């Protein structure tokens, strides 16, 4: 796991350098916090984990600013429906990425990132355009129950 995080941080630094954006130590630590979390975290969660992990307090407004920079560089994604953030699961990939779709378990809050095929996005944009509407974000968040939570429910029935 540490090797994957180190590789993701190296890729994030290279990406930021290409874009002319500084991946400061605090931004890097916020990204590490999300990479280590294994799930979505709120800015307040990040403040708590950051203090425990790095023995330093940071204001929540600073965390929001750092998250904005990381999101602009496609290193993290904001999940608007739950007001939490996840590290992009494709940080270390060298290929172009599809539009993210997030599967969010309403029971255990795990998040899975999938890519939506370009032809599906094109069809969605066409349908939306015909309705006289323009999307400002194509990110999709779908809520439901993960297989693990469904199995627990099935065993208790």
Secondary structure in CASP SS format (residue, H / E / C, confidence):
PFRMAT SS
TARGET T0000
AUTHOR 0000-0000-0000
METHOD secondary structure of the structure
MODEL  1
X C 1.00
X H 1.00
X H 1.00
X H 1.00
X H 1.00
X H 1.00
X H 1.00
X H 1.00
X H 1.00
X H 1.00
X H 1.00
X H 1.00
X H 1.00
X H 1.00
X H 1.00
X H 1.00
X H 1.00
X H 1.00
X H 1.00
X C 1.00
X C 1.00
X C 1.00
X C 1.00
X C 1.00
X H 1.00
X H 1.00
X H 1.00
X H 1.00
X H 1.00
X H 1.00
X H 1.00
X H 1.00
X H 1.00
X H 1.00
X H 1.00
X H 1.00
X H 1.00
X C 1.00
X C 1.00
X C 1.00
X E 1.00
X C 1.00
X H 1.00
X H 1.00
X H 1.00
X H 1.00
X H 1.00
X H 1.00
X H 1.00
X H 1.00
X H 1.00
X H 1.00
X H 1.00
X H 1.00
X C 1.00
X C 1.00
X C 1.00
X C 1.00
X C 1.00
X H 1.00
X H 1.00
X H 1.00
X H 1.00
X H 1.00
X H 1.00
X H 1.00
X H 1.00
X H 1.00
X H 1.00
X H 1.00
X H 1.00
X H 1.00
X C 1.00
X C 1.00
X C 1.00
X E 1.00
X E 1.00
X E 1.00
X E 1.00
X C 1.00
X C 1.00
X C 1.00
X C 1.00
X E 1.00
X E 1.00
X E 1.00
X E 1.00
X C 1.00
X C 1.00
X C 1.00
X C 1.00
X C 1.00
X C 1.00
X C 1.00
X C 1.00
X C 1.00
X C 1.00
X C 1.00
X E 1.00
X E 1.00
X E 1.00
X E 1.00
X E 1.00
X E 1.00
X E 1.00
X C 1.00
X C 1.00
X C 1.00
X C 1.00
X C 1.00
X E 1.00
X E 1.00
X E 1.00
X E 1.00
X E 1.00
X E 1.00
X C 1.00
X H 1.00
X H 1.00
X H 1.00
X H 1.00
X H 1.00
X H 1.00
X H 1.00
X H 1.00
X H 1.00
X H 1.00
X H 1.00
X H 1.00
X H 1.00
X C 1.00
X C 1.00
X C 1.00
X C 1.00
X C 1.00
X C 1.00
X C 1.00
X C 1.00
X C 1.00
X E 1.00
X E 1.00
X E 1.00
X E 1.00
X E 1.00
X C 1.00
X C 1.00
X H 1.00
X H 1.00
X H 1.00
X H 1.00
X H 1.00
X H 1.00
X H 1.00
X H 1.00
X H 1.00
X H 1.00
X C 1.00
END
